[in-house]
Amino acid sequence: MSAVKQVTVVSGKGGTGKTTVLASFAALAENKVIADCDVDASNLYLLLHPEQHETGGFPGAKVAIRDEELCKRHGACEEACRFDAITVDEVDELACEGCGLCTLVCPEGALKLEPIVVGNWYIGDTRYGPMAWARLLPAAESSGRLVTLVRQKAENLAYETELGLILIDGPPGLGCTTTAALADVDMAVVVTEPTLSGIHDMERQVELIEYFGLACAVIINKHDINPENSRRLRQYCEARNMPLLGEIPFDTTVTDALTAQQPVVERNGGPAAGAIRQIWTRTCELIETL
């Protein structure tokens, strides 16, 4: 089959409606695989209801592990640890930074660094198509590598099922998870809102996307809550020759759809659903040009 095209939907800040838009894209698109790469706060599954059929643990950062048979309770590890992560009785895996100092100072060699499971990845089927997703445990690290793993699972699904599109729900912000969700995709779609924080954070994210040389387009959600800021967003897109895929009005029926755990376009025919349908049509036209 031809190369699989990948589109990542991101946002400069949380709460702009990124996952809401992606869920509707998933309901409207054909021949696609869905990937939830917002592993720190995975919630796309709440709207798409995948039936899990494969899962696995994700080994993350290394932490100190004690061999109880070798340990003589000298206490050198406890004295040396600047993170207060280890005592003669236990190791606090959340506090351990994996520096390895305790393994060096232990006279009995009773400590070593080993990776621990910090999250889980999943593969399942939804009524909209196959889906890959993951959940990172609270306070766990290595989330960027977990995003990469989810994307690999999604790519494998796309080639196995001969589906030509991967829709990726990316994380908000500029961290390593966002970088991992954007790397080597064909297009990034930024969902923003007409607030000062929304504009500021969108501009920073667009700079990141442009740094990677990716095609970028913008969606303004709840555009009518502040017409002046929406005008600023339009001007920003025009100045950068960046496609504005469309604008979604504030619509209380969106909350009804989310409460019912359904994509907005399947719940009702309100103004937000209509706008998202038009936006998806425009998105498909852009994908065809990639």
C-alpha positions as protocol buffer text, in pm:
chain_id: "A"
residue {
  index: 1
  type: MET
  ca { x: 0 y: 0 z: 0 }
}
residue {
  index: 2
  type: SER
  ca { x: 104 y: 364 z: -37 }
}
residue {
  index: 3
  type: ALA
  ca { x: 253 y: 559 z: 251 }
}
residue {
  index: 4
  type: VAL
  ca { x: 26 y: 621 z: 546 }
}
residue {
  index: 5
  type: LYS
  ca { x: -56 y: 986 z: 609 }
}
residue {
  index: 6
  type: GLN
  ca { x: -54 y: 1108 z: 969 }
}
residue {
  index: 7
  type: VAL
  ca { x: -237 y: 1410 z: 1112 }
}
residue {
  index: 8
  type: THR
  ca { x: -182 y: 1524 z: 1470 }
}
residue {
  index: 9
  type: VAL
  ca { x: -435 y: 1748 z: 1645 }
}
residue {
  index: 10
  type: VAL
  ca { x: -273 y: 1955 z: 1923 }
}
residue {
  index: 11
  type: SER
  ca { x: -339 y: 2264 z: 2132 }
}
residue {
  index: 12
  type: GLY
  ca { x: -118 y: 2523 z: 2294 }
}
residue {
  index: 13
  type: LYS
  ca { x: -304 y: 2482 z: 2624 }
}
residue {
  index: 14
  type: GLY
  ca { x: -542 y: 2233 z: 2776 }
}
residue {
  index: 15
  type: GLY
  ca { x: -918 y: 2277 z: 2754 }
}
residue {
  index: 16
  type: THR
  ca { x: -944 y: 2424 z: 2404 }
}
residue {
  index: 17
  type: GLY
  ca { x: -1150 y: 2133 z: 2268 }
}
residue {
  index: 18
  type: LYS
  ca { x: -872 y: 1936 z: 2099 }
}
residue {
  index: 19
  type: THR
  ca { x: -999 y: 1591 z: 2197 }
}
residue {
  index: 20
  type: THR
  ca { x: -1358 y: 1691 z: 2122 }
}
residue {
  index: 21
  type: VAL
  ca { x: -1257 y: 1785 z: 1767 }
}
residue {
  index: 22
  type: LEU
  ca { x: -1043 y: 1474 z: 1718 }
}
residue {
  index: 23
  type: ALA
  ca { x: -1327 y: 1247 z: 1833 }
}
residue {
  index: 24
  type: SER
  ca { x: -1556 y: 1400 z: 1571 }
}
residue {
  index: 25
  type: PHE
  ca { x: -1284 y: 1367 z: 1306 }
}
residue {
  index: 26
  type: ALA
  ca { x: -1262 y: 999 z: 1398 }
}
residue {
  index: 27
  type: ALA
  ca { x: -1639 y: 963 z: 1351 }
}
residue {
  index: 28
  type: LEU
  ca { x: -1633 y: 1138 z: 1012 }
}
residue {
  index: 29
  type: ALA
  ca { x: -1315 y: 993 z: 860 }
}
residue {
  index: 30
  type: GLU
  ca { x: -1295 y: 673 z: 660 }
}
residue {
  index: 31
  type: ASN
  ca { x: -1017 y: 415 z: 639 }
}
residue {
  index: 32
  type: LYS
  ca { x: -820 y: 540 z: 937 }
}
residue {
  index: 33
  type: VAL
  ca { x: -649 y: 435 z: 1258 }
}
residue {
  index: 34
  type: ILE
  ca { x: -695 y: 641 z: 1575 }
}
residue {
  index: 35
  type: ALA
  ca { x: -413 y: 709 z: 1823 }
}
residue {
  index: 36
  type: ASP
  ca { x: -451 y: 881 z: 2160 }
}
residue {
  index: 37
  type: CYS
  ca { x: -105 y: 1015 z: 2236 }
}
residue {
  index: 38
  type: ASP
  ca { x: -207 y: 1240 z: 2523 }
}
residue {
  index: 39
  type: VAL
  ca { x: -71 y: 972 z: 2756 }
}
residue {
  index: 40
  type: ASP
  ca { x: -53 y: 1193 z: 3065 }
}
residue {
  index: 41
  type: ALA
  ca { x: -429 y: 1250 z: 3051 }
}
residue {
  index: 42
  type: SER
  ca { x: -568 y: 995 z: 2809 }
}
residue {
  index: 43
  type: ASN
  ca { x: -945 y: 1043 z: 2770 }
}
residue {
  index: 44
  type: LEU
  ca { x: -1031 y: 989 z: 2403 }
}
residue {
  index: 45
  type: TYR
  ca { x: -1144 y: 638 z: 2492 }
}
residue {
  index: 46
  type: LEU
  ca { x: -1432 y: 791 z: 2690 }
}
residue {
  index: 47
  type: LEU
  ca { x: -1587 y: 911 z: 2363 }
}
residue {
  index: 48
  type: LEU
  ca { x: -1489 y: 628 z: 2128 }
}
residue {
  index: 49
  type: HIS
  ca { x: -1535 y: 328 z: 2363 }
}
residue {
  index: 50
  type: PRO
  ca { x: -1269 y: 90 z: 2227 }
}
residue {
  index: 51
  type: GLU
  ca { x: -1295 y: -282 z: 2300 }
}
residue {
  index: 52
  type: GLN
  ca { x: -946 y: -369 z: 2419 }
}
residue {
  index: 53
  type: HIS
  ca { x: -792 y: -684 z: 2276 }
}
residue {
  index: 54
  type: GLU
  ca { x: -420 y: -632 z: 2338 }
}
residue {
  index: 55
  type: THR
  ca { x: -220 y: -462 z: 2612 }
}
residue {
  index: 56
  type: GLY
  ca { x: 128 y: -448 z: 2759 }
}
residue {
  index: 57
  type: GLY
  ca { x: 334 y: -277 z: 3025 }
}
residue {
  index: 58
  type: PHE
  ca { x: 565 y: 12 z: 2950 }
}
residue {
  index: 59
  type: PRO
  ca { x: 902 y: 6 z: 3130 }
}
residue {
  index: 60
  type: GLY
  ca { x: 1013 y: 356 z: 3212 }
}
residue {
  index: 61
  type: ALA
  ca { x: 1296 y: 511 z: 3411 }
}
residue {
  index: 62
  type: LYS
  ca { x: 1523 y: 296 z: 3625 }
}
residue {
  index: 63
  type: VAL
  ca { x: 1495 y: 300 z: 4003 }
}
residue {
  index: 64
  type: ALA
  ca { x: 1691 y: 137 z: 4283 }
}
residue {
  index: 65
  type: ILE
  ca { x: 1598 y: -223 z: 4361 }
}
residue {
  index: 66
  type: ARG
  ca { x: 1724 y: -392 z: 4678 }
}
residue {
  index: 67
  type: ASP
  ca { x: 1831 y: -755 z: 4710 }
}
residue {
  index: 68
  type: GLU
  ca { x: 1702 y: -833 z: 5060 }
}
residue {
  index: 69
  type: GLU
  ca { x: 1930 y: -1134 z: 5099 }
}
residue {
  index: 70
  type: LEU
  ca { x: 2244 y: -929 z: 5038 }
}
residue {
  index: 71
  type: CYS
  ca { x: 2139 y: -619 z: 5232 }
}
residue {
  index: 72
  type: LYS
  ca { x: 2299 y: -587 z: 5577 }
}
residue {
  index: 73
  type: ARG
  ca { x: 2123 y: -259 z: 5668 }
}
residue {
  index: 74
  type: HIS
  ca { x: 2443 y: -55 z: 5686 }
}
residue {
  index: 75
  type: GLY
  ca { x: 2250 y: 262 z: 5599 }
}
residue {
  index: 76
  type: ALA
  ca { x: 2512 y: 403 z: 5359 }
}
residue {
  index: 77
  type: CYS
  ca { x: 2245 y: 430 z: 5088 }
}
residue {
  index: 78
  type: GLU
  ca { x: 2013 y: 629 z: 5312 }
}
residue {
  index: 79
  type: GLU
  ca { x: 2290 y: 872 z: 5408 }
}
residue {
  index: 80
  type: ALA
  ca { x: 2398 y: 926 z: 5048 }
}
residue {
  index: 81
  type: CYS
  ca { x: 2057 y: 973 z: 4884 }
}
residue {
  index: 82
  type: ARG
  ca { x: 1988 y: 1345 z: 4844 }
}
residue {
  index: 83
  type: PHE
  ca { x: 1630 y: 1274 z: 4731 }
}
residue {
  index: 84
  type: ASP
  ca { x: 1528 y: 1091 z: 5050 }
}
residue {
  index: 85
  type: ALA
  ca { x: 1416 y: 807 z: 4827 }
}
residue {
  index: 86
  type: ILE
  ca { x: 1573 y: 519 z: 5016 }
}
residue {
  index: 87
  type: THR
  ca { x: 1601 y: 401 z: 5375 }
}
residue {
  index: 88
  type: VAL
  ca { x: 1733 y: 79 z: 5524 }
}
residue {
  index: 89
  type: ASP
  ca { x: 1377 y: -54 z: 5508 }
}
residue {
  index: 90
  type: GLU
  ca { x: 1230 y: 57 z: 5176 }
}
residue {
  index: 91
  type: VAL
  ca { x: 1275 y: 236 z: 4842 }
}
residue {
  index: 92
  type: ASP
  ca { x: 1030 y: 509 z: 4740 }
}
residue {
  index: 93
  type: GLU
  ca { x: 1001 y: 448 z: 4365 }
}
residue {
  index: 94
  type: LEU
  ca { x: 829 y: 781 z: 4304 }
}
residue {
  index: 95
  type: ALA
  ca { x: 1105 y: 977 z: 4477 }
}
residue {
  index: 96
  type: CYS
  ca { x: 1394 y: 781 z: 4325 }
}
residue {
  index: 97
  type: GLU
  ca { x: 1565 y: 972 z: 4042 }
}
residue {
  index: 98
  type: GLY
  ca { x: 1768 y: 674 z: 3925 }
}
residue {
  index: 99
  type: CYS
  ca { x: 2102 y: 848 z: 3975 }
}
residue {
  index: 100
  type: GLY
  ca { x: 2267 y: 525 z: 4093 }
}
residue {
  index: 101
  type: LEU
  ca { x: 2465 y: 674 z: 4382 }
}
residue {
  index: 102
  type: CYS
  ca { x: 2317 y: 424 z: 4626 }
}
residue {
  index: 103
  type: THR
  ca { x: 2442 y: 135 z: 4414 }
}
residue {
  index: 104
  type: LEU
  ca { x: 2795 y: 275 z: 4436 }
}
residue {
  index: 105
  type: VAL
  ca { x: 2806 y: 333 z: 4811 }
}
residue {
  index: 106
  type: CYS
  ca { x: 2645 y: 3 z: 4916 }
}
residue {
  index: 107
  type: PRO
  ca { x: 2931 y: -213 z: 5057 }
}
residue {
  index: 108
  type: GLU
  ca { x: 2736 y: -534 z: 4996 }
}
residue {
  index: 109
  type: GLY
  ca { x: 2634 y: -463 z: 4636 }
}
residue {
  index: 110
  type: ALA
  ca { x: 2273 y: -515 z: 4738 }
}
residue {
  index: 111
  type: LEU
  ca { x: 2132 y: -238 z: 4522 }
}
residue {
  index: 112
  type: LYS
  ca { x: 2098 y: -212 z: 4145 }
}
residue {
  index: 113
  type: LEU
  ca { x: 1904 y: 0 z: 3899 }
}
residue {
  index: 114
  type: GLU
  ca { x: 1623 y: -166 z: 3709 }
}
residue {
  index: 115
  type: PRO
  ca { x: 1339 y: -27 z: 3493 }
}
residue {
  index: 116
  type: ILE
  ca { x: 989 y: -46 z: 3636 }
}
residue {
  index: 117
  type: VAL
  ca { x: 652 y: -43 z: 3464 }
}
residue {
  index: 118
  type: VAL
  ca { x: 524 y: 316 z: 3461 }
}
residue {
  index: 119
  type: GLY
  ca { x: 229 y: 280 z: 3228 }
}
residue {
  index: 120
  type: ASN
  ca { x: 38 y: 56 z: 2992 }
}
residue {
  index: 121
  type: TRP
  ca { x: -37 y: 61 z: 2620 }
}
residue {
  index: 122
  type: TYR
  ca { x: -355 y: -75 z: 2462 }
}
residue {
  index: 123
  type: ILE
  ca { x: -490 y: -174 z: 2122 }
}
residue {
  index: 124
  type: GLY
  ca { x: -860 y: -209 z: 2059 }
}
residue {
  index: 125
  type: ASP
  ca { x: -1143 y: -173 z: 1811 }
}
residue {
  index: 126
  type: THR
  ca { x: -1399 y: 106 z: 1804 }
}
residue {
  index: 127
  type: ARG
  ca { x: -1702 y: 140 z: 1582 }
}
residue {
  index: 128
  type: TYR
  ca { x: -1497 y: 404 z: 1400 }
}
residue {
  index: 129
  type: GLY
  ca { x: -1189 y: 190 z: 1341 }
}
residue {
  index: 130
  type: PRO
  ca { x: -887 y: 44 z: 1523 }
}
residue {
  index: 131
  type: MET
  ca { x: -733 y: 249 z: 1802 }
}
residue {
  index: 132
  type: ALA
  ca { x: -406 y: 257 z: 1997 }
}
residue {
  index: 133
  type: TRP
  ca { x: -377 y: 440 z: 2327 }
}
residue {
  index: 134
  type: ALA
  ca { x: -187 y: 438 z: 2657 }
}
residue {
  index: 135
  type: ARG
  ca { x: -202 y: 558 z: 3013 }
}
residue {
  index: 136
  type: LEU
  ca { x: 95 y: 676 z: 3213 }
}
residue {
  index: 137
  type: LEU
  ca { x: 84 y: 611 z: 3584 }
}
residue {
  index: 138
  type: PRO
  ca { x: 55 y: 921 z: 3810 }
}
residue {
  index: 139
  type: ALA
  ca { x: 389 y: 1099 z: 3863 }
}
residue {
  index: 140
  type: ALA
  ca { x: 564 y: 861 z: 3620 }
}
residue {
  index: 141
  type: GLU
  ca { x: 821 y: 977 z: 3366 }
}
residue {
  index: 142
  type: SER
  ca { x: 931 y: 877 z: 3014 }
}
residue {
  index: 143
  type: SER
  ca { x: 598 y: 990 z: 2866 }
}
residue {
  index: 144
  type: GLY
  ca { x: 768 y: 1096 z: 2542 }
}
residue {
  index: 145
  type: ARG
  ca { x: 885 y: 740 z: 2479 }
}
residue {
  index: 146
  type: LEU
  ca { x: 537 y: 610 z: 2555 }
}
residue {
  index: 147
  type: VAL
  ca { x: 392 y: 845 z: 2292 }
}
residue {
  index: 148
  type: THR
  ca { x: 640 y: 706 z: 2042 }
}
residue {
  index: 149
  type: LEU
  ca { x: 535 y: 353 z: 2134 }
}
residue {
  index: 150
  type: VAL
  ca { x: 166 y: 435 z: 2079 }
}
residue {
  index: 151
  type: ARG
  ca { x: 247 y: 583 z: 1740 }
}
residue {
  index: 152
  type: GLN
  ca { x: 442 y: 271 z: 1645 }
}
residue {
  index: 153
  type: LYS
  ca { x: 143 y: 56 z: 1743 }
}
residue {
  index: 154
  type: ALA
  ca { x: -86 y: 277 z: 1535 }
}
residue {
  index: 155
  type: GLU
  ca { x: 145 y: 259 z: 1233 }
}
residue {
  index: 156
  type: ASN
  ca { x: 157 y: -119 z: 1260 }
}
residue {
  index: 157
  type: LEU
  ca { x: -223 y: -126 z: 1269 }
}
residue {
  index: 158
  type: ALA
  ca { x: -243 y: 98 z: 963 }
}
residue {
  index: 159
  type: TYR
  ca { x: -15 y: -126 z: 757 }
}
residue {
  index: 160
  type: GLU
  ca { x: -172 y: -449 z: 882 }
}
residue {
  index: 161
  type: THR
  ca { x: -523 y: -330 z: 798 }
}
residue {
  index: 162
  type: GLU
  ca { x: -419 y: -132 z: 487 }
}
residue {
  index: 163
  type: LEU
  ca { x: -570 y: 190 z: 618 }
}
residue {
  index: 164
  type: GLY
  ca { x: -416 y: 505 z: 476 }
}
residue {
  index: 165
  type: LEU
  ca { x: -466 y: 762 z: 753 }
}
residue {
  index: 166
  type: ILE
  ca { x: -370 y: 792 z: 1120 }
}
residue {
  index: 167
  type: LEU
  ca { x: -551 y: 1052 z: 1331 }
}
residue {
  index: 168
  type: ILE
  ca { x: -347 y: 1140 z: 1639 }
}
residue {
  index: 169
  type: ASP
  ca { x: -481 y: 1312 z: 1948 }
}
residue {
  index: 170
  type: GLY
  ca { x: -169 y: 1492 z: 2066 }
}
residue {
  index: 171
  type: PRO
  ca { x: -91 y: 1646 z: 2405 }
}
residue {
  index: 172
  type: PRO
  ca { x: -128 y: 2017 z: 2479 }
}
residue {
  index: 173
  type: GLY
  ca { x: 173 y: 2240 z: 2531 }
}
residue {
  index: 174
  type: LEU
  ca { x: 535 y: 2217 z: 2421 }
}
residue {
  index: 175
  type: GLY
  ca { x: 680 y: 1925 z: 2620 }
}
residue {
  index: 176
  type: CYS
  ca { x: 850 y: 1609 z: 2506 }
}
residue {
  index: 177
  type: THR
  ca { x: 515 y: 1435 z: 2460 }
}
residue {
  index: 178
  type: THR
  ca { x: 407 y: 1701 z: 2210 }
}
residue {
  index: 179
  type: THR
  ca { x: 737 y: 1675 z: 2026 }
}
residue {
  index: 180
  type: ALA
  ca { x: 698 y: 1296 z: 2006 }
}
residue {
  index: 181
  type: ALA
  ca { x: 340 y: 1330 z: 1878 }
}
residue {
  index: 182
  type: LEU
  ca { x: 445 y: 1576 z: 1607 }
}
residue {
  index: 183
  type: ALA
  ca { x: 766 y: 1414 z: 1483 }
}
residue {
  index: 184
  type: ASP
  ca { x: 746 y: 1321 z: 1113 }
}
residue {
  index: 185
  type: VAL
  ca { x: 370 y: 1366 z: 1075 }
}
residue {
  index: 186
  type: ASP
  ca { x: 229 y: 1505 z: 753 }
}
residue {
  index: 187
  type: MET
  ca { x: 21 y: 1782 z: 910 }
}
residue {
  index: 188
  type: ALA
  ca { x: -45 y: 1941 z: 1248 }
}
residue {
  index: 189
  type: VAL
  ca { x: -382 y: 2092 z: 1333 }
}
residue {
  index: 190
  type: VAL
  ca { x: -383 y: 2342 z: 1621 }
}
residue {
  index: 191
  type: VAL
  ca { x: -710 y: 2392 z: 1808 }
}
residue {
  index: 192
  type: THR
  ca { x: -715 y: 2726 z: 1986 }
}
residue {
  index: 193
  type: GLU
  ca { x: -963 y: 2959 z: 2152 }
}
residue {
  index: 194
  type: PRO
  ca { x: -1001 y: 3340 z: 2142 }
}
residue {
  index: 195
  type: THR
  ca { x: -853 y: 3411 z: 2483 }
}
residue {
  index: 196
  type: LEU
  ca { x: -524 y: 3581 z: 2565 }
}
residue {
  index: 197
  type: SER
  ca { x: -375 y: 3257 z: 2700 }
}
residue {
  index: 198
  type: GLY
  ca { x: -511 y: 3066 z: 2401 }
}
residue {
  index: 199
  type: ILE
  ca { x: -350 y: 3307 z: 2154 }
}
residue {
  index: 200
  type: HIS
  ca { x: -19 y: 3317 z: 2341 }
}
residue {
  index: 201
  type: ASP
  ca { x: 13 y: 2940 z: 2372 }
}
residue {
  index: 202
  type: MET
  ca { x: -98 y: 2881 z: 2012 }
}
residue {
  index: 203
  type: GLU
  ca { x: 173 y: 3114 z: 1884 }
}
residue {
  index: 204
  type: ARG
  ca { x: 438 y: 2924 z: 2079 }
}
residue {
  index: 205
  type: GLN
  ca { x: 313 y: 2591 z: 1949 }
}
residue {
  index: 206
  type: VAL
  ca { x: 305 y: 2713 z: 1590 }
}
residue {
  index: 207
  type: GLU
  ca { x: 670 y: 2813 z: 1631 }
}
residue {
  index: 208
  type: LEU
  ca { x: 748 y: 2456 z: 1740 }
}
residue {
  index: 209
  type: ILE
  ca { x: 557 y: 2310 z: 1445 }
}
residue {
  index: 210
  type: GLU
  ca { x: 733 y: 2542 z: 1201 }
}
residue {
  index: 211
  type: TYR
  ca { x: 1068 y: 2448 z: 1354 }
}
residue {
  index: 212
  type: PHE
  ca { x: 1001 y: 2089 z: 1247 }
}
residue {
  index: 213
  type: GLY
  ca { x: 899 y: 2206 z: 900 }
}
residue {
  index: 214
  type: LEU
  ca { x: 550 y: 2059 z: 925 }
}
residue {
  index: 215
  type: ALA
  ca { x: 237 y: 2170 z: 744 }
}
residue {
  index: 216
  type: CYS
  ca { x: 13 y: 2349 z: 994 }
}
residue {
  index: 217
  type: ALA
  ca { x: -350 y: 2458 z: 1004 }
}
residue {
  index: 218
  type: VAL
  ca { x: -566 y: 2619 z: 1273 }
}
residue {
  index: 219
  type: ILE
  ca { x: -915 y: 2577 z: 1414 }
}
residue {
  index: 220
  type: ILE
  ca { x: -1073 y: 2846 z: 1634 }
}
residue {
  index: 221
  type: ASN
  ca { x: -1308 y: 2694 z: 1890 }
}
residue {
  index: 222
  type: LYS
  ca { x: -1580 y: 2902 z: 2058 }
}
residue {
  index: 223
  type: HIS
  ca { x: -1492 y: 3185 z: 1821 }
}
residue {
  index: 224
  type: ASP
  ca { x: -1792 y: 3396 z: 1921 }
}
residue {
  index: 225
  type: ILE
  ca { x: -1703 y: 3435 z: 2289 }
}
residue {
  index: 226
  type: ASN
  ca { x: -1456 y: 3712 z: 2198 }
}
residue {
  index: 227
  type: PRO
  ca { x: -1489 y: 3848 z: 1842 }
}
residue {
  index: 228
  type: GLU
  ca { x: -1188 y: 4079 z: 1879 }
}
residue {
  index: 229
  type: ASN
  ca { x: -952 y: 3800 z: 1978 }
}
residue {
  index: 230
  type: SER
  ca { x: -1094 y: 3582 z: 1700 }
}
residue {
  index: 231
  type: ARG
  ca { x: -1009 y: 3863 z: 1459 }
}
residue {
  index: 232
  type: ARG
  ca { x: -653 y: 3863 z: 1593 }
}
residue {
  index: 233
  type: LEU
  ca { x: -629 y: 3490 z: 1533 }
}
residue {
  index: 234
  type: ARG
  ca { x: -751 y: 3529 z: 1175 }
}
residue {
  index: 235
  type: GLN
  ca { x: -494 y: 3801 z: 1114 }
}
residue {
  index: 236
  type: TYR
  ca { x: -221 y: 3583 z: 1261 }
}
residue {
  index: 237
  type: CYS
  ca { x: -308 y: 3296 z: 1027 }
}
residue {
  index: 238
  type: GLU
  ca { x: -332 y: 3528 z: 727 }
}
residue {
  index: 239
  type: ALA
  ca { x: 5 y: 3689 z: 803 }
}
residue {
  index: 240
  type: ARG
  ca { x: 171 y: 3347 z: 812 }
}
residue {
  index: 241
  type: ASN
  ca { x: -21 y: 3213 z: 513 }
}
residue {
  index: 242
  type: MET
  ca { x: -149 y: 2941 z: 742 }
}
residue {
  index: 243
  type: PRO
  ca { x: -481 y: 2772 z: 655 }
}
residue {
  index: 244
  type: LEU
  ca { x: -768 y: 2850 z: 891 }
}
residue {
  index: 245
  type: LEU
  ca { x: -974 y: 2532 z: 867 }
}
residue {
  index: 246
  type: GLY
  ca { x: -1277 y: 2691 z: 1028 }
}
residue {
  index: 247
  type: GLU
  ca { x: -1438 y: 2836 z: 1336 }
}
residue {
  index: 248
  type: ILE
  ca { x: -1663 y: 2654 z: 1582 }
}
residue {
  index: 249
  type: PRO
  ca { x: -1927 y: 2856 z: 1768 }
}
residue {
  index: 250
  type: PHE
  ca { x: -1998 y: 2823 z: 2137 }
}
residue {
  index: 251
  type: ASP
  ca { x: -2270 y: 2558 z: 2165 }
}
residue {
  index: 252
  type: THR
  ca { x: -2414 y: 2419 z: 2488 }
}
residue {
  index: 253
  type: THR
  ca { x: -2509 y: 2096 z: 2309 }
}
residue {
  index: 254
  type: VAL
  ca { x: -2139 y: 2008 z: 2300 }
}
residue {
  index: 255
  type: THR
  ca { x: -2160 y: 1952 z: 2674 }
}
residue {
  index: 256
  type: ASP
  ca { x: -2459 y: 1725 z: 2619 }
}
residue {
  index: 257
  type: ALA
  ca { x: -2256 y: 1515 z: 2375 }
}
residue {
  index: 258
  type: LEU
  ca { x: -1961 y: 1486 z: 2611 }
}
residue {
  index: 259
  type: THR
  ca { x: -2188 y: 1395 z: 2900 }
}
residue {
  index: 260
  type: ALA
  ca { x: -2339 y: 1123 z: 2682 }
}
residue {
  index: 261
  type: GLN
  ca { x: -1982 y: 1012 z: 2592 }
}
residue {
  index: 262
  type: GLN
  ca { x: -2035 y: 1063 z: 2220 }
}
residue {
  index: 263
  type: PRO
  ca { x: -1858 y: 1257 z: 1945 }
}
residue {
  index: 264
  type: VAL
  ca { x: -2034 y: 1588 z: 1889 }
}
residue {
  index: 265
  type: VAL
  ca { x: -2116 y: 1515 z: 1523 }
}
residue {
  index: 266
  type: GLU
  ca { x: -2303 y: 1199 z: 1623 }
}
residue {
  index: 267
  type: ARG
  ca { x: -2498 y: 1348 z: 1911 }
}
residue {
  index: 268
  type: ASN
  ca { x: -2683 y: 1629 z: 1736 }
}
residue {
  index: 269
  type: GLY
  ca { x: -2702 y: 1858 z: 1437 }
}
residue {
  index: 270
  type: GLY
  ca { x: -2630 y: 2178 z: 1629 }
}
residue {
  index: 271
  type: PRO
  ca { x: -2412 y: 2466 z: 1508 }
}
residue {
  index: 272
  type: ALA
  ca { x: -2091 y: 2320 z: 1654 }
}
residue {
  index: 273
  type: ALA
  ca { x: -2151 y: 1984 z: 1487 }
}
residue {
  index: 274
  type: GLY
  ca { x: -2221 y: 2156 z: 1156 }
}
residue {
  index: 275
  type: ALA
  ca { x: -1902 y: 2361 z: 1182 }
}
residue {
  index: 276
  type: ILE
  ca { x: -1692 y: 2054 z: 1261 }
}
residue {
  index: 277
  type: ARG
  ca { x: -1833 y: 1873 z: 957 }
}
residue {
  index: 278
  type: GLN
  ca { x: -1732 y: 2164 z: 734 }
}
residue {
  index: 279
  type: ILE
  ca { x: -1389 y: 2174 z: 899 }
}
residue {
  index: 280
  type: TRP
  ca { x: -1338 y: 1804 z: 834 }
}
residue {
  index: 281
  type: THR
  ca { x: -1423 y: 1854 z: 465 }
}
residue {
  index: 282
  type: ARG
  ca { x: -1162 y: 2128 z: 445 }
}
residue {
  index: 283
  type: THR
  ca { x: -912 y: 1909 z: 634 }
}
residue {
  index: 284
  type: CYS
  ca { x: -962 y: 1626 z: 383 }
}
residue {
  index: 285
  type: GLU
  ca { x: -891 y: 1869 z: 99 }
}
residue {
  index: 286
  type: LEU
  ca { x: -563 y: 1969 z: 265 }
}
residue {
  index: 287
  type: ILE
  ca { x: -466 y: 1606 z: 334 }
}
residue {
  index: 288
  type: GLU
  ca { x: -508 y: 1529 z: -36 }
}
residue {
  index: 289
  type: THR
  ca { x: -247 y: 1793 z: -120 }
}
residue {
  index: 290
  type: LEU
  ca { x: 19 y: 1653 z: 116 }
}
